[in-house]
Amino acid sequence: MKITSAFSTALQGIRRGMEGLDRNAAQLASAEQMRGEASPVQPLVDSKVSRLQVEASAKVMQRIDEAIGSLFDDKA
């Protein structure tokens, strides 16, 4: 896998996770939630999943950064 491909995939994972967090926050803050007409369970579970997606994607980016650093160290 190319570095740019892995970086793009990680960035996309972060972006999707953040979009999920925004969507879940909107669901939790909705009028239905305020009136008690909807259960908060699913948006809360989905928020946890989105958070884990962002964290995992960030770790991929960190590993890419470390790999690039190692390559530069080897060339020096």
CYANA upper distance limits for C-alpha pairs under 8 A (distance plus 0.5 A):
  1 MET  CA      5 SER  CA      7.16
  1 MET  CA      6 ALA  CA      7.24
  2 LYS  CA      6 ALA  CA      6.81
  3 ILE  CA      7 PHE  CA      6.51
  3 ILE  CA     64 ILE  CA      7.52
  4 THR  CA      8 SER  CA      6.51
  5 SER  CA      9 THR  CA      6.64
  6 ALA  CA     10 ALA  CA      6.65
  6 ALA  CA     60 VAL  CA      8.41
  6 ALA  CA     64 ILE  CA      8.22
  7 PHE  CA     11 LEU  CA      6.58
  7 PHE  CA     60 VAL  CA      8.32
  7 PHE  CA     61 MET  CA      6.75
  7 PHE  CA     64 ILE  CA      7.64
  8 SER  CA     12 GLN  CA      6.55
  9 THR  CA     13 GLY  CA      6.69
 10 ALA  CA     14 ILE  CA      6.83
 10 ALA  CA     57 SER  CA      5.23
 10 ALA  CA     58 ALA  CA      7.37
 10 ALA  CA     60 VAL  CA      6.65
 10 ALA  CA     61 MET  CA      6.63
 11 LEU  CA     15 ARG  CA      6.67
 11 LEU  CA     57 SER  CA      7.47
 11 LEU  CA     61 MET  CA      8.27
 12 GLN  CA     16 ARG  CA      6.57
 13 GLY  CA     17 GLY  CA      6.54
 13 GLY  CA     53 GLN  CA      6.97
 13 GLY  CA     54 VAL  CA      6.89
 13 GLY  CA     57 SER  CA      6.08
 14 ILE  CA     18 MET  CA      6.63
 14 ILE  CA     53 GLN  CA      7.31
 14 ILE  CA     54 VAL  CA      5.10
 14 ILE  CA     55 GLU  CA      8.32
 14 ILE  CA     57 SER  CA      6.22
 14 ILE  CA     58 ALA  CA      7.47
 15 ARG  CA     19 GLU  CA      6.70
 15 ARG  CA     54 VAL  CA      8.27
 16 ARG  CA     20 GLY  CA      6.64
 16 ARG  CA     50 SER  CA      8.30
 16 ARG  CA     54 VAL  CA      8.49
 17 GLY  CA     21 LEU  CA      6.77
 17 GLY  CA     50 SER  CA      4.99
 17 GLY  CA     51 ARG  CA      6.86
 17 GLY  CA     52 LEU  CA      8.48
 17 GLY  CA     53 GLN  CA      6.04
 17 GLY  CA     54 VAL  CA      5.70
 18 MET  CA     22 ASP  CA      6.74
 18 MET  CA     50 SER  CA      7.40
 18 MET  CA     51 ARG  CA      8.20
 18 MET  CA     54 VAL  CA      7.48
 19 GLU  CA     23 ARG  CA      6.65
 20 GLY  CA     24 ASN  CA      6.57
 20 GLY  CA     46 ASP  CA      8.01
 20 GLY  CA     47 SER  CA      7.39
 20 GLY  CA     50 SER  CA      6.18
 21 LEU  CA     25 ALA  CA      6.54
 21 LEU  CA     46 ASP  CA      8.35
 21 LEU  CA     47 SER  CA      5.91
 21 LEU  CA     50 SER  CA      6.45
 21 LEU  CA     51 ARG  CA      7.68
 22 ASP  CA     26 ALA  CA      6.73
 23 ARG  CA     27 GLN  CA      6.82
 24 ASN  CA     28 LEU  CA      6.68
 24 ASN  CA     43 PRO  CA      5.52
 24 ASN  CA     44 LEU  CA      7.68
 24 ASN  CA     46 ASP  CA      7.34
 24 ASN  CA     47 SER  CA      6.50
 25 ALA  CA     29 ALA  CA      6.64
 25 ALA  CA     43 PRO  CA      8.01
 25 ALA  CA     47 SER  CA      8.38
 26 ALA  CA     30 SER  CA      6.46
 27 GLN  CA     33 GLN  CA      8.04
 27 GLN  CA     43 PRO  CA      7.10
 28 LEU  CA     33 GLN  CA      6.52
 28 LEU  CA     40 PRO  CA      6.80
 28 LEU  CA     43 PRO  CA      7.03
 28 LEU  CA     44 LEU  CA      8.46
 29 ALA  CA     33 GLN  CA      6.86
 29 ALA  CA     34 MET  CA      7.50
 30 SER  CA     34 MET  CA      7.00
 31 ALA  CA     35 ARG  CA      6.78
 32 GLU  CA     36 GLY  CA      6.59
 32 GLU  CA     37 GLU  CA      5.51
 32 GLU  CA     38 ALA  CA      6.12
 33 GLN  CA     37 GLU  CA      6.42
 33 GLN  CA     38 ALA  CA      5.81
 33 GLN  CA     39 SER  CA      7.62
 33 GLN  CA     40 PRO  CA      7.56
 40 PRO  CA     44 LEU  CA      6.71
 41 VAL  CA     45 VAL  CA      6.69
 42 GLN  CA     46 ASP  CA      6.50
 43 PRO  CA     47 SER  CA      6.48
 44 LEU  CA     48 LYS  CA      6.94
 45 VAL  CA     49 VAL  CA      6.94
 46 ASP  CA     50 SER  CA      6.62
 47 SER  CA     51 ARG  CA      6.56
 48 LYS  CA     52 LEU  CA      6.72
 49 VAL  CA     53 GLN  CA      6.73
 50 SER  CA     54 VAL  CA      6.83
 51 ARG  CA     55 GLU  CA      6.74
 52 LEU  CA     56 ALA  CA      6.53
 53 GLN  CA     57 SER  CA      6.60
 54 VAL  CA     58 ALA  CA      6.57
 55 GLU  CA     59 LYS  CA      6.79
 56 ALA  CA     60 VAL  CA      6.92
 57 SER  CA     61 MET  CA      6.89
 58 ALA  CA     62 GLN  CA      6.70
 59 LYS  CA     63 ARG  CA      6.70
 60 VAL  CA     64 ILE  CA      6.76
 61 MET  CA     65 ASP  CA      6.71
 62 GLN  CA     66 GLU  CA      6.74
 63 ARG  CA     67 ALA  CA      6.58
 64 ILE  CA     68 ILE  CA      6.67
 65 ASP  CA     69 GLY  CA      6.63
 66 GLU  CA     70 SER  CA      6.64
 67 ALA  CA     71 LEU  CA      6.75
 68 ILE  CA     72 PHE  CA      6.83
 69 GLY  CA     73 ASP  CA      6.64
 70 SER  CA     74 ASP  CA      6.63
 71 LEU  CA     75 LYS  CA      6.86
 72 PHE  CA     76 ALA  CA      6.78
